[in-house]
Amino acid sequence: MLTDSERFAFETRRHHAFASTGNAYDASQCDEAIKTGDTLIVLAEEVVAIAMTWPFAVTATCGKLHSLSAPRPGENLAALALSLHVRAADFRHAADLARRLGFPIDPQLIPLLDMPAE
């Protein structure tokens, strides 16, 4: 018989869709339903982002959201995620979703995500 942890061995992800990156930014600042690490999606601008105090895009386009600065030499995804108070899994999930939607990933994240460049 399966235990509860085996039966429910999945991770819940929260996605929030917006009409614009400006709306996404504003909502991430005041909507208590949006938590750090949640995924923000703006189809019209081809942006996928991660919610936090300063929400940032994982896509090449960031719109009104923040873009990441270049990783420091030797910095890996875990260190970058820790510095932003999110999880590496949040990055991987957002980048995977962006790829599936056909949105270009921020080129400086590709080596950290171990994803092939397109």
C-alpha positions as protocol buffer text, in pm:
chain_id: "A"
residue {
  index: 1
  type: MET
  ca { x: 0 y: 0 z: 0 }
}
residue {
  index: 2
  type: LEU
  ca { x: 128 y: 347 z: -86 }
}
residue {
  index: 3
  type: THR
  ca { x: 198 y: 601 z: 186 }
}
residue {
  index: 4
  type: ASP
  ca { x: 57 y: 953 z: 159 }
}
residue {
  index: 5
  type: SER
  ca { x: 397 y: 1088 z: 56 }
}
residue {
  index: 6
  type: GLU
  ca { x: 412 y: 830 z: -224 }
}
residue {
  index: 7
  type: ARG
  ca { x: 54 y: 887 z: -338 }
}
residue {
  index: 8
  type: PHE
  ca { x: 100 y: 1262 z: -342 }
}
residue {
  index: 9
  type: ALA
  ca { x: 455 y: 1280 z: -471 }
}
residue {
  index: 10
  type: PHE
  ca { x: 416 y: 1598 z: -672 }
}
residue {
  index: 11
  type: GLU
  ca { x: 493 y: 1961 z: -626 }
}
residue {
  index: 12
  type: THR
  ca { x: 221 y: 2222 z: -647 }
}
residue {
  index: 13
  type: ARG
  ca { x: 307 y: 2525 z: -861 }
}
residue {
  index: 14
  type: ARG
  ca { x: 118 y: 2851 z: -865 }
}
residue {
  index: 15
  type: HIS
  ca { x: 91 y: 3039 z: -1193 }
}
residue {
  index: 16
  type: HIS
  ca { x: -47 y: 3388 z: -1231 }
}
residue {
  index: 17
  type: ALA
  ca { x: -133 y: 3521 z: -1577 }
}
residue {
  index: 18
  type: PHE
  ca { x: -148 y: 3891 z: -1661 }
}
residue {
  index: 19
  type: ALA
  ca { x: -232 y: 4115 z: -1955 }
}
residue {
  index: 20
  type: SER
  ca { x: 94 y: 4310 z: -1919 }
}
residue {
  index: 21
  type: THR
  ca { x: 422 y: 4302 z: -1730 }
}
residue {
  index: 22
  type: GLY
  ca { x: 316 y: 4626 z: -1561 }
}
residue {
  index: 23
  type: ASN
  ca { x: 9 y: 4448 z: -1423 }
}
residue {
  index: 24
  type: ALA
  ca { x: 226 y: 4155 z: -1315 }
}
residue {
  index: 25
  type: TYR
  ca { x: 467 y: 4385 z: -1132 }
}
residue {
  index: 26
  type: ASP
  ca { x: 190 y: 4574 z: -954 }
}
residue {
  index: 27
  type: ALA
  ca { x: 8 y: 4256 z: -853 }
}
residue {
  index: 28
  type: SER
  ca { x: 325 y: 4095 z: -719 }
}
residue {
  index: 29
  type: GLN
  ca { x: 365 y: 4394 z: -488 }
}
residue {
  index: 30
  type: CYS
  ca { x: 17 y: 4398 z: -337 }
}
residue {
  index: 31
  type: ASP
  ca { x: -170 y: 4072 z: -404 }
}
residue {
  index: 32
  type: GLU
  ca { x: -120 y: 3846 z: -102 }
}
residue {
  index: 33
  type: ALA
  ca { x: -212 y: 3542 z: -312 }
}
residue {
  index: 34
  type: ILE
  ca { x: 116 y: 3581 z: -505 }
}
residue {
  index: 35
  type: LYS
  ca { x: 402 y: 3426 z: -310 }
}
residue {
  index: 36
  type: THR
  ca { x: 777 y: 3441 z: -360 }
}
residue {
  index: 37
  type: GLY
  ca { x: 873 y: 3178 z: -616 }
}
residue {
  index: 38
  type: ASP
  ca { x: 536 y: 3174 z: -797 }
}
residue {
  index: 39
  type: THR
  ca { x: 544 y: 3188 z: -1175 }
}
residue {
  index: 40
  type: LEU
  ca { x: 420 y: 3499 z: -1355 }
}
residue {
  index: 41
  type: ILE
  ca { x: 308 y: 3466 z: -1717 }
}
residue {
  index: 42
  type: VAL
  ca { x: 245 y: 3746 z: -1966 }
}
residue {
  index: 43
  type: LEU
  ca { x: 158 y: 3583 z: -2298 }
}
residue {
  index: 44
  type: ALA
  ca { x: 113 y: 3911 z: -2486 }
}
residue {
  index: 45
  type: GLU
  ca { x: 473 y: 4014 z: -2411 }
}
residue {
  index: 46
  type: GLU
  ca { x: 627 y: 3664 z: -2422 }
}
residue {
  index: 47
  type: VAL
  ca { x: 746 y: 3691 z: -2062 }
}
residue {
  index: 48
  type: VAL
  ca { x: 772 y: 3429 z: -1791 }
}
residue {
  index: 49
  type: ALA
  ca { x: 897 y: 3551 z: -1456 }
}
residue {
  index: 50
  type: ILE
  ca { x: 945 y: 3459 z: -1093 }
}
residue {
  index: 51
  type: ALA
  ca { x: 757 y: 3648 z: -824 }
}
residue {
  index: 52
  type: MET
  ca { x: 942 y: 3810 z: -537 }
}
residue {
  index: 53
  type: THR
  ca { x: 990 y: 4161 z: -401 }
}
residue {
  index: 54
  type: TRP
  ca { x: 1149 y: 4256 z: -734 }
}
residue {
  index: 55
  type: PRO
  ca { x: 991 y: 4012 z: -980 }
}
residue {
  index: 56
  type: PHE
  ca { x: 1233 y: 3912 z: -1252 }
}
residue {
  index: 57
  type: ALA
  ca { x: 1199 y: 3753 z: -1594 }
}
residue {
  index: 58
  type: VAL
  ca { x: 1368 y: 3432 z: -1701 }
}
residue {
  index: 59
  type: THR
  ca { x: 1288 y: 3518 z: -2062 }
}
residue {
  index: 60
  type: ALA
  ca { x: 1496 y: 3736 z: -2291 }
}
residue {
  index: 61
  type: THR
  ca { x: 1220 y: 3998 z: -2277 }
}
residue {
  index: 62
  type: CYS
  ca { x: 1138 y: 4140 z: -1935 }
}
residue {
  index: 63
  type: GLY
  ca { x: 902 y: 4429 z: -2008 }
}
residue {
  index: 64
  type: LYS
  ca { x: 829 y: 4620 z: -1687 }
}
residue {
  index: 65
  type: LEU
  ca { x: 975 y: 4342 z: -1471 }
}
residue {
  index: 66
  type: HIS
  ca { x: 1337 y: 4320 z: -1367 }
}
residue {
  index: 67
  type: SER
  ca { x: 1605 y: 4139 z: -1562 }
}
residue {
  index: 68
  type: LEU
  ca { x: 1890 y: 3961 z: -1394 }
}
residue {
  index: 69
  type: SER
  ca { x: 2240 y: 4097 z: -1400 }
}
residue {
  index: 70
  type: ALA
  ca { x: 2512 y: 3874 z: -1540 }
}
residue {
  index: 71
  type: PRO
  ca { x: 2604 y: 3587 z: -1308 }
}
residue {
  index: 72
  type: ARG
  ca { x: 2933 y: 3627 z: -1123 }
}
residue {
  index: 73
  type: PRO
  ca { x: 3221 y: 3409 z: -1242 }
}
residue {
  index: 74
  type: GLY
  ca { x: 3174 y: 3061 z: -1101 }
}
residue {
  index: 75
  type: GLU
  ca { x: 2821 y: 3132 z: -979 }
}
residue {
  index: 76
  type: ASN
  ca { x: 2582 y: 2840 z: -1016 }
}
residue {
  index: 77
  type: LEU
  ca { x: 2203 y: 2824 z: -1022 }
}
residue {
  index: 78
  type: ALA
  ca { x: 2176 y: 2728 z: -654 }
}
residue {
  index: 79
  type: ALA
  ca { x: 2384 y: 3028 z: -544 }
}
residue {
  index: 80
  type: LEU
  ca { x: 2189 y: 3265 z: -769 }
}
residue {
  index: 81
  type: ALA
  ca { x: 1857 y: 3133 z: -640 }
}
residue {
  index: 82
  type: LEU
  ca { x: 1973 y: 3160 z: -280 }
}
residue {
  index: 83
  type: SER
  ca { x: 2079 y: 3523 z: -333 }
}
residue {
  index: 84
  type: LEU
  ca { x: 1729 y: 3601 z: -464 }
}
residue {
  index: 85
  type: HIS
  ca { x: 1548 y: 3405 z: -190 }
}
residue {
  index: 86
  type: VAL
  ca { x: 1388 y: 3165 z: -439 }
}
residue {
  index: 87
  type: ARG
  ca { x: 1466 y: 2804 z: -525 }
}
residue {
  index: 88
  type: ALA
  ca { x: 1663 y: 2667 z: -816 }
}
residue {
  index: 89
  type: ALA
  ca { x: 1350 y: 2462 z: -895 }
}
residue {
  index: 90
  type: ASP
  ca { x: 1161 y: 2791 z: -944 }
}
residue {
  index: 91
  type: PHE
  ca { x: 1412 y: 2891 z: -1212 }
}
residue {
  index: 92
  type: ARG
  ca { x: 1398 y: 2551 z: -1382 }
}
residue {
  index: 93
  type: HIS
  ca { x: 1019 y: 2546 z: -1382 }
}
residue {
  index: 94
  type: ALA
  ca { x: 981 y: 2899 z: -1519 }
}
residue {
  index: 95
  type: ALA
  ca { x: 1244 y: 2840 z: -1787 }
}
residue {
  index: 96
  type: ASP
  ca { x: 1085 y: 2510 z: -1888 }
}
residue {
  index: 97
  type: LEU
  ca { x: 745 y: 2676 z: -1917 }
}
residue {
  index: 98
  type: ALA
  ca { x: 891 y: 2960 z: -2123 }
}
residue {
  index: 99
  type: ARG
  ca { x: 1058 y: 2711 z: -2356 }
}
residue {
  index: 100
  type: ARG
  ca { x: 736 y: 2516 z: -2400 }
}
residue {
  index: 101
  type: LEU
  ca { x: 557 y: 2841 z: -2487 }
}
residue {
  index: 102
  type: GLY
  ca { x: 828 y: 2921 z: -2741 }
}
residue {
  index: 103
  type: PHE
  ca { x: 960 y: 3226 z: -2555 }
}
residue {
  index: 104
  type: PRO
  ca { x: 1337 y: 3289 z: -2573 }
}
residue {
  index: 105
  type: ILE
  ca { x: 1520 y: 3234 z: -2243 }
}
residue {
  index: 106
  type: ASP
  ca { x: 1748 y: 3503 z: -2102 }
}
residue {
  index: 107
  type: PRO
  ca { x: 2081 y: 3402 z: -2266 }
}
residue {
  index: 108
  type: GLN
  ca { x: 2282 y: 3449 z: -1948 }
}
residue {
  index: 109
  type: LEU
  ca { x: 2063 y: 3194 z: -1768 }
}
residue {
  index: 110
  type: ILE
  ca { x: 2104 y: 2918 z: -2025 }
}
residue {
  index: 111
  type: PRO
  ca { x: 2447 y: 2798 z: -1897 }
}
residue {
  index: 112
  type: LEU
  ca { x: 2320 y: 2798 z: -1538 }
}
residue {
  index: 113
  type: LEU
  ca { x: 2012 y: 2598 z: -1633 }
}
residue {
  index: 114
  type: ASP
  ca { x: 2212 y: 2341 z: -1830 }
}
residue {
  index: 115
  type: MET
  ca { x: 1981 y: 2402 z: -2124 }
}
residue {
  index: 116
  type: PRO
  ca { x: 2092 y: 2392 z: -2485 }
}
residue {
  index: 117
  type: ALA
  ca { x: 2099 y: 2731 z: -2655 }
}
residue {
  index: 118
  type: GLU
  ca { x: 1841 y: 2772 z: -2928 }
}
